[in-house]
Amino acid sequence: MFTTSISPALKSHLQAQLHFAADLSRKFVDTAQQVSELNLRLSQEMLEEFNKIHQQMLSARDPGEFLALAVGQMRPGGDKLQHYQQQLSRVIANANVELNRTAETHIPETSRTAAAFADEVVRKAAEETEKASQRQRDLIEKMHASVLVDGADHKNAGKRANQTH
């Protein structure tokens, strides 16, 4: 099994990001729930109101009474929609405040852990660069030493050849 170690700085940053995302998600879900409840209440109230209006209109004795009932019910429906709009605006405004508060709470920690992780990456990159540079210097020194040894061996072989003649 392949295992890899996660640096403490990366782990800390990922945890901070996860907490931030989880809190934001909770705020969004809470807001969606409030909007759903608001929509459900409006739907129930409107359905009850339409049912009541329908019953009254069916019991109207003449077209004049029917029309008077229909016109008379327009204003209460408009008031309900206006009240709904005010409540929806309040829910959205509160959600905005909560999301901003959540961001203000988490962003400093997330920024701090991101900076710590970036510092660690820079430090490790510098260490790896130094190690690579050292390996290159060692290789160059070995190659240089090999050339000197080969050159000296070649020179000594030439001297030996001249001495035997």
Backbone as a chain_set.jsonl record, in Angstrom:
{"seq": "MFTTSISPALKSHLQAQLHFAADLSRKFVDTAQQVSELNLRLSQEMLEEFNKIHQQMLSARDPGEFLALAVGQMRPGGDKLQHYQQQLSRVIANANVELNRTAETHIPETSRTAAAFADEVVRKAAEETEKASQRQRDLIEKMHASVLVDGADHKNAGKRANQTH", "coords": {"N": [[0.84, -1.176, 0.0], [0.552, 2.175, -0.866], [1.733, 4.817, 0.909], [1.648, 8.131, 1.934], [3.094, 10.908, 3.486], [1.526, 13.619, 5.005], [2.227, 16.954, 5.323], [2.371, 18.719, 8.442], [1.659, 21.438, 8.231], [0.195, 21.539, 5.833], [-1.875, 19.81, 6.509], [-3.064, 21.236, 8.616], [-3.9, 23.519, 7.221], [-5.728, 22.391, 5.397], [-7.628, 21.41, 7.194], [-8.535, 23.831, 8.316], [-9.684, 24.979, 6.036], [-11.679, 23.093, 5.558], [-13.301, 23.327, 7.869], [-14.187, 25.942, 7.503], [-15.602, 25.704, 5.052], [-17.542, 23.865, 5.888], [-18.945, 25.327, 7.853], [-19.93, 27.438, 6.267], [-21.548, 25.948, 4.557], [-23.446, 24.983, 6.381], [-24.69, 27.406, 7.037], [-25.808, 28.098, 4.562], [-27.58, 25.952, 4.213], [-29.258, 26.328, 6.422], [-30.4, 28.789, 5.7], [-31.679, 28.062, 3.304], [-33.543, 26.312, 4.368], [-35.081, 28.055, 5.932], [-36.146, 29.701, 3.916], [-37.604, 27.796, 2.521], [-39.505, 27.057, 4.474], [-40.812, 29.504, 4.724], [-41.867, 29.756, 2.133], [-43.568, 27.55, 2.146], [-45.371, 28.25, 4.197], [-46.543, 30.538, 3.013], [-47.701, 29.351, 0.762], [-49.566, 27.627, 1.984], [-51.208, 29.51, 3.328], [-52.156, 30.991, 1.144], [-53.504, 29.014, -0.279], [-55.501, 28.297, 1.568], [-56.803, 30.769, 1.667], [-57.636, 31.046, -1.026], [-59.347, 28.877, -1.166], [-61.311, 29.637, 0.649], [-62.258, 31.977, -0.641], [-63.169, 30.843, -3.0], [-65.285, 29.256, -2.034], [-66.978, 31.288, -1.089], [-67.518, 32.673, -3.463], [-68.833, 30.737, -4.91], [-71.178, 30.656, -3.521], [-72.381, 33.021, -4.154], [-75.121, 35.143, -5.013], [-75.696, 36.563, -7.297], [-74.207, 37.854, -10.399], [-73.067, 40.377, -9.816], [-72.583, 40.334, -7.065], [-70.77, 38.253, -7.087], [-68.625, 39.358, -8.563], [-67.971, 41.503, -6.851], [-67.073, 40.087, -4.604], [-64.816, 38.842, -5.734], [-63.157, 41.036, -6.455], [-62.847, 42.198, -3.956], [-61.222, 40.397, -2.674], [-58.733, 40.635, -3.761], [-57.029, 42.548, -2.605], [-56.348, 41.518, 0.065], [-54.808, 39.29, -0.766], [-52.689, 40.537, -2.074], [-51.587, 41.891, 0.089], [-50.645, 39.729, 1.554], [-48.651, 38.763, -0.147], [-46.93, 40.953, -0.132], [-46.176, 40.959, 2.563], [-44.887, 38.483, 2.605], [-42.734, 39.051, 0.888], [-41.357, 40.934, 2.456], [-40.638, 39.319, 4.645], [-39.04, 37.442, 3.32], [-36.994, 39.101, 2.404], [-35.906, 39.811, 4.867], [-34.982, 37.31, 5.781], [-32.998, 36.783, 3.843], [-31.29, 38.982, 4.254], [-30.469, 38.47, 6.901], [-29.159, 36.067, 6.439], [-27.053, 36.962, 4.873], [-25.667, 38.527, 6.736], [-24.931, 36.504, 8.553], [-23.302, 34.869, 6.903], [-21.231, 36.658, 6.319], [-20.248, 37.029, 8.916], [-19.384, 34.461, 9.479], [-17.366, 34.196, 7.55], [-15.622, 36.228, 8.432], [-14.841, 35.09, 10.793], [-13.472, 32.765, 10.026], [-11.602, 33.37, 7.964], [-9.157, 34.688, 8.87], [-7.786, 32.543, 10.189], [-7.631, 30.663, 8.132], [-6.085, 32.075, 6.293], [-3.745, 32.353, 7.785], [-2.932, 29.653, 8.038], [-2.567, 29.054, 5.363], [-0.44, 30.717, 4.701], [1.525, 29.623, 6.367], [1.756, 27.09, 5.242], [2.643, 27.788, 2.663], [5.118, 28.931, 3.334], [6.392, 26.635, 4.269], [6.489, 25.103, 1.917], [8.17, 26.712, 0.344], [10.484, 26.61, 1.916], [11.081, 23.845, 1.83], [11.432, 23.542, -0.923], [13.703, 25.125, -1.281], [15.521, 23.63, 0.222], [15.568, 21.232, -1.269], [16.542, 22.223, -3.675], [19.064, 23.026, -2.89], [20.124, 20.511, -2.208], [20.081, 19.257, -4.736], [21.843, 20.937, -6.106], [24.166, 20.425, -4.655], [24.549, 17.722, -5.286], [25.091, 18.006, -8.015], [27.479, 19.482, -7.894], [29.117, 17.595, -6.603], [29.144, 15.579, -8.545], [30.395, 16.915, -10.666], [32.887, 17.372, -9.49], [33.766, 14.714, -9.202], [33.873, 13.973, -11.881], [35.852, 15.746, -12.753], [37.994, 14.934, -11.173], [38.294, 12.379, -12.188], [39.092, 12.898, -14.811], [41.542, 14.102, -14.307], [42.926, 11.983, -13.117], [42.841, 10.095, -15.188], [44.268, 11.532, -17.088], [46.725, 11.735, -15.824], [47.399, 9.037, -15.655], [47.571, 8.455, -18.353], [49.704, 10.04, -19.082], [51.717, 8.937, -17.495], [51.799, 6.407, -18.629], [52.774, 7.02, -21.128], [55.38, 7.881, -20.453], [56.436, 5.515, -19.449], [56.407, 4.004, -21.74], [58.291, 5.341, -23.259], [60.556, 4.874, -21.777], [61.006, 2.185, -22.028], [61.88, 1.928, -24.576]], "CA": [[0.0, 0.0, 0.0], [1.306, 3.414, -0.971], [1.368, 5.808, 1.91], [2.349, 9.398, 1.797], [2.891, 11.709, 4.689], [1.04, 14.975, 4.761], [2.914, 17.853, 6.246], [1.477, 19.32, 9.437], [1.148, 22.73, 7.736], [-0.855, 21.251, 4.856], [-3.006, 19.238, 7.252], [-3.695, 22.337, 9.34], [-4.586, 24.366, 6.238], [-6.893, 21.662, 4.891], [-8.633, 21.396, 8.264], [-9.117, 25.176, 8.4], [-10.552, 25.117, 4.86], [-12.823, 22.205, 5.758], [-14.173, 23.95, 8.872], [-14.775, 27.114, 6.857], [-16.608, 25.216, 4.094], [-18.64, 23.238, 6.636], [-19.759, 26.391, 8.461], [-20.662, 28.107, 5.187], [-22.596, 25.023, 4.105], [-24.51, 25.018, 7.395], [-25.415, 28.678, 6.896], [-26.623, 28.003, 3.343], [-28.673, 25.006, 4.461], [-30.203, 27.01, 7.329], [-31.121, 29.795, 4.913], [-32.586, 27.346, 2.393], [-34.641, 25.786, 5.19], [-35.952, 29.183, 6.288], [-36.876, 30.107, 2.707], [-38.588, 26.74, 2.254], [-40.586, 27.212, 5.456], [-41.535, 30.712, 4.349], [-42.643, 29.415, 0.937], [-44.623, 26.612, 2.546], [-46.392, 29.034, 4.909], [-47.266, 31.36, 2.04], [-48.541, 28.449, -0.043], [-50.699, 27.186, 2.803], [-52.101, 30.644, 3.542], [-52.808, 31.327, -0.127], [-54.44, 27.926, -0.59], [-56.658, 28.49, 2.462], [-57.505, 31.978, 1.229], [-58.321, 30.753, -2.293], [-60.45, 27.959, -0.867], [-62.35, 30.465, 1.269], [-62.808, 32.829, -1.705], [-63.897, 29.952, -3.905], [-66.553, 28.919, -1.377], [-67.819, 32.489, -1.074], [-67.931, 32.975, -4.832], [-69.829, 29.729, -5.309], [-72.451, 30.94, -2.849], [-72.867, 34.335, -4.591], [-76.484, 35.065, -5.548], [-75.782, 37.155, -8.638], [-72.89, 38.214, -10.929], [-72.573, 41.572, -9.118], [-72.009, 39.875, -5.786], [-69.606, 37.437, -7.469], [-67.564, 40.292, -8.933], [-67.601, 42.236, -5.644], [-66.249, 39.174, -3.799], [-63.528, 38.646, -6.415], [-62.372, 42.27, -6.318], [-62.581, 42.381, -2.533], [-60.194, 39.464, -2.215], [-57.44, 40.953, -4.369], [-56.197, 43.298, -1.66], [-55.708, 40.649, 1.069], [-53.765, 38.473, -1.409], [-51.547, 41.431, -2.292], [-50.964, 42.121, 1.396], [-49.899, 38.505, 1.913], [-47.438, 38.737, -0.966], [-46.048, 42.006, 0.366], [-45.654, 40.449, 3.832], [-43.941, 37.423, 2.219], [-41.544, 39.706, 0.355], [-40.643, 41.514, 3.595], [-40.03, 38.217, 5.401], [-37.964, 36.884, 2.489], [-35.884, 40.069, 2.464], [-35.318, 39.689, 6.205], [-34.227, 36.047, 5.809], [-31.804, 36.957, 3.007], [-30.401, 39.925, 4.946], [-29.877, 37.745, 8.033], [-28.21, 35.094, 5.878], [-25.874, 37.728, 4.466], [-24.943, 38.864, 7.969], [-24.334, 35.266, 9.077], [-22.212, 34.457, 6.011], [-20.116, 37.574, 6.562], [-19.708, 36.726, 10.242], [-18.653, 33.185, 9.336], [-16.131, 34.489, 6.809], [-14.738, 36.988, 9.321], [-14.331, 34.17, 11.81], [-12.58, 31.733, 9.485], [-10.58, 33.823, 7.024], [-7.829, 34.873, 9.47], [-7.143, 31.243, 10.431], [-7.337, 30.069, 6.83], [-4.955, 32.831, 5.745], [-2.547, 32.008, 8.563], [-2.482, 28.3, 7.686], [-2.091, 29.099, 3.972], [0.9, 31.317, 4.742], [2.435, 28.637, 6.973], [1.989, 26.044, 4.236], [3.48, 28.387, 1.607], [6.476, 29.026, 3.89], [6.951, 25.285, 4.296], [6.788, 24.716, 0.533], [9.357, 27.469, -0.059], [11.633, 26.061, 2.654], [11.409, 22.519, 1.277], [11.955, 23.738, -2.276], [15.077, 25.617, -1.128], [16.326, 22.484, 0.672], [15.725, 20.313, -2.407], [17.412, 22.896, -4.639], [20.421, 22.926, -2.347], [20.553, 19.112, -2.347], [20.344, 19.023, -6.161], [23.071, 21.676, -6.42], [25.278, 19.691, -4.044], [24.765, 16.515, -6.109], [25.742, 18.442, -9.251], [28.871, 19.831, -7.563], [29.82, 16.338, -6.347], [29.318, 14.904, -9.833], [31.411, 17.661, -11.41], [34.177, 17.088, -8.842], [34.148, 13.341, -9.565], [34.275, 13.973, -13.292], [37.123, 16.466, -12.831], [39.015, 14.051, -10.593], [38.464, 11.266, -13.121], [39.872, 13.421, -15.939], [42.919, 14.296, -13.818], [43.512, 10.653, -12.918], [43.033, 9.535, -16.534], [45.339, 12.3, -17.723], [47.976, 11.35, -15.167], [47.653, 7.658, -16.072], [47.952, 8.507, -19.762], [51.025, 10.642, -19.087], [52.621, 7.934, -16.935], [51.916, 5.326, -19.614], [53.655, 7.538, -22.169], [56.729, 7.874, -19.897], [56.864, 4.121, -19.39], [56.641, 3.553, -23.104], [59.545, 5.934, -23.696], [61.627, 4.284, -21.0], [61.262, 0.836, -22.518], [62.496, 2.016, -25.906]], "C": [[0.882, 1.235, 0.0], [0.828, 4.393, 0.088], [2.215, 7.042, 1.699], [2.094, 10.202, 3.052], [2.462, 13.114, 4.272], [1.701, 15.86, 5.8], [1.906, 18.443, 7.238], [0.878, 20.658, 8.963], [0.02, 22.518, 6.734], [-2.093, 20.707, 5.554], [-3.776, 20.334, 7.986], [-4.481, 23.231, 8.382], [-5.836, 23.669, 5.707], [-8.008, 21.591, 5.943], [-9.311, 22.755, 8.399], [-10.082, 25.405, 7.232], [-11.826, 24.294, 5.031], [-13.809, 22.796, 6.765], [-14.907, 25.158, 8.279], [-15.893, 26.676, 5.902], [-17.807, 24.595, 4.814], [-19.551, 24.297, 7.265], [-20.558, 27.153, 7.401], [-21.812, 27.234, 4.687], [-23.763, 25.004, 5.086], [-25.35, 26.281, 7.267], [-26.315, 28.642, 5.659], [-27.812, 27.069, 3.544], [-29.716, 25.635, 5.383], [-31.048, 28.031, 6.566], [-32.111, 29.129, 3.962], [-33.786, 26.794, 3.162], [-35.616, 26.908, 5.563], [-36.775, 29.646, 5.088], [-37.942, 29.067, 2.37], [-39.775, 26.836, 3.207], [-41.457, 28.423, 5.123], [-42.422, 30.438, 3.125], [-43.817, 28.494, 1.278], [-45.753, 27.346, 3.272], [-47.221, 29.875, 3.941], [-48.202, 30.487, 1.204], [-49.764, 27.988, 0.735], [-51.7, 28.318, 3.01], [-52.859, 30.995, 2.262], [-53.834, 30.258, -0.504], [-55.686, 28.036, 0.277], [-57.492, 29.687, 2.014], [-58.268, 31.718, -0.075], [-59.507, 29.813, -2.077], [-61.628, 28.739, -0.274], [-63.04, 31.337, 0.211], [-63.666, 31.999, -2.654], [-65.272, 29.598, -3.319], [-67.507, 30.122, -1.382], [-68.349, 32.803, -2.473], [-68.993, 31.984, -5.323], [-71.195, 30.01, -4.671], [-73.026, 32.315, -3.234], [-74.218, 34.171, -5.279], [-76.598, 35.638, -6.948], [-74.374, 37.522, -9.113], [-72.29, 39.441, -10.243], [-71.914, 41.199, -7.805], [-70.737, 39.065, -6.043], [-68.413, 38.339, -7.765], [-67.081, 41.081, -7.712], [-66.717, 41.374, -4.742], [-64.861, 38.996, -4.418], [-62.629, 39.865, -6.245], [-61.976, 42.492, -4.866], [-61.463, 41.49, -2.018], [-58.818, 39.754, -2.807], [-56.512, 41.642, -3.376], [-55.585, 42.395, -0.587], [-54.611, 39.762, 0.476], [-52.512, 39.291, -1.656], [-50.818, 41.719, -0.997], [-50.129, 40.921, 1.823], [-48.592, 38.425, 1.131], [-46.435, 39.799, -0.513], [-45.396, 41.576, 1.681], [-44.607, 39.356, 3.562], [-42.631, 38.045, 1.74], [-40.714, 40.317, 1.485], [-39.939, 40.423, 4.406], [-38.858, 37.61, 4.624], [-36.753, 37.808, 2.505], [-35.16, 39.983, 3.799], [-34.458, 38.414, 6.296], [-32.925, 36.187, 5.025], [-30.807, 37.912, 3.671], [-29.71, 39.249, 6.125], [-28.856, 36.722, 7.545], [-26.923, 35.792, 5.467], [-25.025, 38.087, 5.673], [-24.226, 37.623, 8.512], [-23.168, 34.783, 8.217], [-20.998, 35.358, 6.184], [-19.445, 37.302, 7.898], [-18.874, 35.435, 10.188], [-17.324, 33.413, 8.623], [-15.141, 35.244, 7.699], [-14.122, 36.1, 10.391], [-13.247, 33.255, 11.241], [-11.433, 32.253, 8.619], [-9.224, 34.082, 7.691], [-7.087, 33.546, 9.696], [-6.749, 30.582, 9.113], [-6.143, 30.769, 6.185], [-3.659, 32.479, 6.466], [-2.017, 30.632, 8.166], [-1.983, 28.247, 6.244], [-0.672, 29.672, 3.924], [1.916, 30.342, 5.33], [2.754, 27.53, 5.973], [2.885, 26.576, 3.119], [4.931, 28.512, 2.085], [7.145, 27.666, 3.899], [7.337, 24.821, 2.897], [8.054, 25.424, 0.053], [10.601, 26.91, 0.619], [12.051, 24.713, 2.078], [11.973, 22.631, -0.131], [13.404, 24.219, -2.221], [16.001, 24.479, -0.699], [16.594, 21.53, -0.494], [16.636, 20.916, -3.473], [18.859, 22.814, -4.178], [20.964, 21.511, -2.487], [20.899, 18.798, -3.802], [21.633, 19.723, -6.588], [24.292, 20.946, -5.86], [25.591, 18.423, -4.841], [25.469, 16.879, -7.417], [27.202, 18.802, -8.992], [29.698, 18.557, -7.336], [30.111, 15.607, -7.646], [30.394, 15.587, -10.657], [32.791, 17.401, -10.825], [34.664, 15.691, -9.194], [34.608, 13.281, -11.008], [35.635, 14.652, -13.456], [38.263, 15.59, -12.296], [39.3, 12.897, -11.539], [39.31, 11.705, -14.308], [41.316, 13.593, -15.511], [43.63, 12.957, -13.665], [43.79, 10.013, -14.269], [44.175, 10.234, -17.239], [46.682, 11.904, -17.141], [48.342, 9.935, -15.576], [48.141, 7.641, -17.503], [49.372, 9.045, -19.891], [52.06, 9.626, -18.59], [52.823, 6.781, -17.914], [52.848, 5.763, -20.731], [55.097, 7.538, -21.711], [57.265, 6.458, -19.856], [57.192, 3.597, -20.773], [57.957, 4.112, -23.608], [60.722, 5.306, -22.985], [61.944, 2.884, -21.512], [61.932, 0.877, -23.871], [63.864, 2.443, -25.776]], "O": [[1.839, 1.331, 0.769], [-0.35, 4.746, 0.14], [3.383, 6.954, 1.32], [0.997, 10.174, 3.609], [2.979, 13.694, 3.317], [1.727, 15.549, 6.991], [0.737, 18.638, 6.908], [-0.276, 20.966, 9.265], [-0.989, 23.221, 6.77], [-3.218, 21.09, 5.233], [-5.007, 20.347, 7.972], [-5.595, 23.652, 8.693], [-6.888, 24.295, 5.582], [-9.188, 21.699, 5.611], [-10.527, 22.827, 8.577], [-11.167, 25.957, 7.416], [-12.918, 24.747, 4.689], [-15.019, 22.768, 6.539], [-16.095, 25.362, 8.528], [-16.998, 27.218, 5.943], [-18.95, 24.778, 4.397], [-20.775, 24.178, 7.216], [-21.727, 27.474, 7.614], [-22.91, 27.726, 4.428], [-24.925, 25.009, 4.679], [-26.575, 26.234, 7.377], [-27.455, 29.105, 5.706], [-28.92, 27.363, 3.096], [-30.917, 25.493, 5.153], [-32.26, 28.122, 6.766], [-33.248, 29.58, 3.829], [-34.911, 26.809, 2.662], [-36.831, 26.722, 5.514], [-37.961, 29.949, 5.223], [-39.055, 29.42, 1.98], [-40.924, 26.709, 2.784], [-42.682, 28.37, 5.229], [-43.584, 30.842, 3.092], [-44.919, 28.653, 0.753], [-46.932, 27.108, 3.01], [-48.447, 29.918, 4.037], [-49.355, 30.847, 0.97], [-50.872, 27.963, 0.2], [-52.907, 28.112, 2.88], [-54.06, 31.264, 2.298], [-54.916, 30.581, -0.996], [-56.803, 27.885, -0.217], [-58.722, 29.629, 1.985], [-59.421, 32.127, -0.208], [-60.542, 29.944, -2.731], [-62.782, 28.527, -0.645], [-64.268, 31.42, 0.178], [-64.753, 32.415, -3.054], [-66.286, 29.637, -4.017], [-68.699, 29.975, -1.651], [-69.516, 33.161, -2.629], [-69.919, 32.348, -6.048], [-72.234, 29.643, -5.22], [-74.052, 32.724, -2.692], [-74.446, 33.214, -6.019], [-77.487, 35.255, -7.708], [-73.438, 37.505, -8.314], [-71.068, 39.512, -10.111], [-70.832, 41.683, -7.475], [-69.755, 39.179, -5.308], [-67.313, 38.1, -7.267], [-65.878, 41.301, -7.568], [-65.734, 41.859, -4.181], [-63.854, 39.001, -3.711], [-61.451, 39.721, -5.92], [-60.861, 42.937, -4.593], [-60.826, 41.814, -1.016], [-57.831, 39.157, -2.377], [-55.321, 41.334, -3.327], [-54.383, 42.498, -0.344], [-53.599, 39.507, 1.13], [-51.399, 38.8, -1.471], [-49.59, 41.787, -0.968], [-49.044, 41.074, 2.382], [-47.552, 38.063, 1.681], [-45.227, 39.558, -0.514], [-44.204, 41.803, 1.888], [-43.566, 39.315, 4.218], [-41.55, 37.614, 2.139], [-39.487, 40.222, 1.465], [-38.785, 40.585, 4.805], [-37.815, 37.302, 5.2], [-35.616, 37.347, 2.607], [-33.934, 40.072, 3.851], [-33.346, 38.443, 6.823], [-31.869, 35.759, 5.491], [-29.602, 37.661, 3.645], [-28.509, 39.428, 6.331], [-27.81, 36.536, 8.167], [-25.83, 35.271, 5.688], [-23.8, 37.964, 5.634], [-23.054, 37.69, 8.884], [-22.153, 34.334, 8.749], [-19.864, 34.879, 6.195], [-18.219, 37.339, 8.004], [-17.8, 35.348, 10.782], [-16.289, 32.893, 9.037], [-13.951, 34.926, 7.711], [-13.001, 36.344, 10.839], [-12.233, 33.002, 11.89], [-10.382, 31.615, 8.557], [-8.204, 33.715, 7.108], [-5.892, 33.449, 9.42], [-5.664, 30.013, 8.995], [-5.284, 30.114, 5.594], [-2.61, 32.326, 5.841], [-0.813, 30.454, 7.979], [-1.074, 27.477, 5.934], [0.185, 29.171, 3.196], [3.042, 30.247, 4.842], [3.899, 27.089, 5.874], [3.797, 25.877, 2.678], [5.862, 28.231, 1.33], [8.327, 27.548, 3.576], [8.392, 24.215, 2.71], [8.913, 24.804, -0.575], [11.645, 26.753, -0.014], [13.238, 24.467, 1.863], [12.892, 21.895, -0.493], [14.238, 23.78, -3.013], [17.125, 24.367, -1.189], [17.722, 21.074, -0.679], [17.413, 20.2, -4.104], [19.765, 22.566, -4.974], [22.128, 21.324, -2.842], [21.905, 18.141, -4.069], [22.423, 19.163, -7.347], [25.328, 20.863, -6.519], [26.757, 18.089, -5.048], [26.344, 16.144, -7.875], [28.072, 18.459, -9.793], [30.828, 18.448, -7.81], [31.204, 15.073, -7.828], [31.218, 14.917, -11.28], [33.759, 17.228, -11.566], [35.851, 15.5, -9.457], [35.601, 12.627, -11.329], [36.476, 14.177, -14.22], [39.342, 15.518, -12.884], [40.451, 12.482, -11.672], [40.165, 10.946, -14.765], [42.228, 13.265, -16.271], [44.794, 12.816, -14.038], [44.863, 9.447, -14.476], [44.97, 9.588, -17.922], [47.663, 11.754, -17.869], [49.518, 9.665, -15.824], [49.048, 6.877, -17.833], [50.151, 8.564, -20.713], [53.13, 9.471, -19.178], [53.924, 6.239, -18.008], [53.633, 4.957, -21.231], [55.98, 7.222, -22.509], [58.426, 6.222, -20.193], [58.143, 2.837, -20.951], [58.679, 3.417, -24.323], [61.805, 5.22, -23.565], [63.095, 2.456, -21.418], [62.525, -0.127, -24.267], [64.565, 2.582, -26.778]]}, "num_chains": 1, "name": "protein.A"}
